[in-house]
Each structure stands twice: as structure tokens, then as C-alpha cells.
Amino acid sequence: MEMLLAPEGDVVAEHSATLTYRVFSVLFLLLPGAGLLALATQLAAADADARIPLVVFGVLLGGLGALAIVQQSKSKVVLRADGVERWGLRGKLWALRFAEIPQLHYRVVKVRLGGLLGLLLPALGTNYHPAFTDPNSKKRSLPGNLKSMDVLAERVVEQHTTSHFAAARKQLDAGEEVRFGKSVALDKDKLSVKKLFGGMKSCPLGEIEKFVVAGGALKVRQRGKLMNFASMYTGGIPNVFLLLRLLDSLLGQKSALGDNRDFAGQAYVG
């Protein structure tokens, strides 16, 4: 197993947990537990057998509620100039340097009401789910209930992408291929994506009219074609922001796309 170095750069930001789970702990654990204990004290001594289960469950719910509140008070993410740290009840849970993280997974979920009404009304909220695969192939995820989660996600994406861009661009310039999971590959001449029934299809970079991120999907338009060359959910593409930045840099040199230069490296990716 590879030994990983903890980040040592300056602290950029700290994002602690919101109050949401602590409020839920009070409402669904502490208060019901207190209610069971209060009920147990009101039972007559003759009902001792009935009181025991109430006391046990009351103490159990109260203990779980107190533990959840303490855990949430310790839960936070520390973002440094060169990496990220995850803190919890047991202190620092893990720490990674961006330069040593081979894959960043980024998923956004819009929270909506159910049914047709939910499709017609604006989303109630947005949940961000940044996650990493470390050099030992172990998954590391950031909790979704942190304060200013949108700002944290943007900072993580920017720092991780910047730390890997120069090496990836150098790899492309040397004539090598850069892969993004099993479904996307890029070299200095073409973009290749996985076909629906297996195998890969390729589009020369000079024939890419534009690419854009919309509705959580990366859509690539090939010049002269009626249908998109590719349409893929960005949540399934590791390092999708690195892919967007590399495409932007390569296509900027391949041709002058004019008004069709619609690159979405800063757009919503879900």
C-alpha cells in the first residue's frame, strides 16, 4: 500500500457541518427518548415489567441522539492550498494532497418534489457530492451537509483540476492518451467515447463544432452531423473538469470556432 503524504499548505477554508442532522437528532432521538423515560416514571410500581423496556429504549434513543450531536459538532472539512482533510468524532479521519488524487468524482443532485409537480416547480435545493479515489484505490467522500457546500465543491474542483492540468497537457503533447474512466479517452488528435454496445468511437478534434454541459450531461457536437457525437452524464466521468479544460486548450489551438466556442468548464456539472 502506498504511503500518502498529508497536505501541509496554508488553510484556505474550514467547512463545518450544518445544524440539520443535530436538529433531526433532537426531534427523532432525544425527544422520543425523553418521552419514553417520562412515561416509565409514571407507571405504577406494579407495572415494573412494563417499565423496563421503556427505560431501556429511552436511554438507547437518548444516547444515540447525544452521540449524533457530538459527532456532528466535530464533523468538518479543512481545505488547504495543496489538499483536503476530513475531520470527525475520532479527529482527523483522512487527508489527501490534490496532486496525489488520481480521480475526482463530482455529482450534483437537484432536490425536487415528487411526481409531475416536482418537474414543473423549481428545485427545492441542490446537493453536492464530491468524492475521490486515492492512489490505493480507496474511495474518499466529503459529507453533503457542510456549510457553503457549493463554495467548497467549486474550490475542490478548481484546485484538483489545476494541480493535474499541466501534467495531463504534457502527456497529450507527447502523443500519449489520457483516459477518463473506461468511457472517455483523449489524445492530441481525437476524442474517443464508449459506444452503447461496446467498443469506442472517435471524433477528430478538428471536427468538433462545440461542446457544452447542460442538464448534467456533456454534449459534443460534430461538424456536419445532425445528432450529437456524444452525450454522457458527467457524474459518471472521473475528472470531468480536467477533461473540459483539456478540450478547451486543445480546440483553442485546432481552429477558430468563433461564436460556436461554447466551452463549459465553469458550468453546472451534475
Rosetta blueprint (number, residue, H / E / L):
1 M L
2 E L
3 M L
4 L L
5 L L
6 A L
7 P L
8 E L
9 G L
10 D L
11 V E
12 V E
13 A E
14 E E
15 H E
16 S E
17 A E
18 T L
19 L L
20 T H
21 Y H
22 R H
23 V H
24 F H
25 S H
26 V H
27 L H
28 F H
29 L H
30 L H
31 L H
32 P H
33 G H
34 A H
35 G H
36 L H
37 L H
38 A H
39 L H
40 A H
41 T H
42 Q H
43 L L
44 A L
45 A H
46 A H
47 D H
48 A H
49 D H
50 A H
51 R H
52 I H
53 P H
54 L H
55 V H
56 V H
57 F H
58 G H
59 V H
60 L H
61 L H
62 G H
63 G H
64 L H
65 G H
66 A H
67 L H
68 A H
69 I H
70 V H
71 Q H
72 Q H
73 S H
74 K H
75 S L
76 K E
77 V E
78 V E
79 L E
80 R E
81 A L
82 D L
83 G E
84 V E
85 E E
86 R E
87 W E
88 G E
89 L L
90 R L
91 G E
92 K E
93 L E
94 W E
95 A E
96 L E
97 R E
98 F H
99 A H
100 E H
101 I L
102 P L
103 Q E
104 L E
105 H E
106 Y E
107 R E
108 V E
109 V E
110 K E
111 V E
112 R L
113 L L
114 G L
115 G H
116 L H
117 L H
118 G H
119 L H
120 L H
121 L L
122 P L
123 A L
124 L L
125 G E
126 T E
127 N E
128 Y E
129 H E
130 P E
131 A E
132 F E
133 T E
134 D L
135 P L
136 N L
137 S L
138 K L
139 K E
140 R E
141 S E
142 L L
143 P L
144 G L
145 N L
146 L E
147 K L
148 S L
149 M H
150 D H
151 V H
152 L H
153 A H
154 E H
155 R H
156 V H
157 V H
158 E H
159 Q H
160 H H
161 T H
162 T H
163 S H
164 H H
165 F H
166 A H
167 A H
168 A H
169 R H
170 K H
171 Q H
172 L H
173 D H
174 A L
175 G L
176 E L
177 E L
178 V E
179 R E
180 F E
181 G L
182 K L
183 S L
184 V E
185 A E
186 L E
187 D L
188 K L
189 D L
190 K E
191 L E
192 S E
193 V E
194 K E
195 K L
196 L L
197 F L
198 G L
199 G L
200 M E
201 K E
202 S E
203 C E
204 P E
205 L H
206 G H
207 E H
208 I E
209 E E
210 K E
211 F E
212 V E
213 V E
214 A E
215 G L
216 G L
217 A E
218 L E
219 K E
220 V E
221 R E
222 Q E
223 R L
224 G L
225 K L
226 L L
227 M L
228 N L
229 F L
230 A E
231 S E
232 M E
233 Y E
234 T H
235 G H
236 G H
237 I L
238 P L
239 N L
240 V H
241 F H
242 L H
243 L H
244 L H
245 R H
246 L H
247 L H
248 D H
249 S H
250 L H
251 L H
252 G H
253 Q H
254 K H
255 S L
256 A L
257 L L
258 G H
259 D H
260 N H
261 R L
262 D L
263 F L
264 A L
265 G L
266 Q L
267 A L
268 Y L
269 V L
270 G L
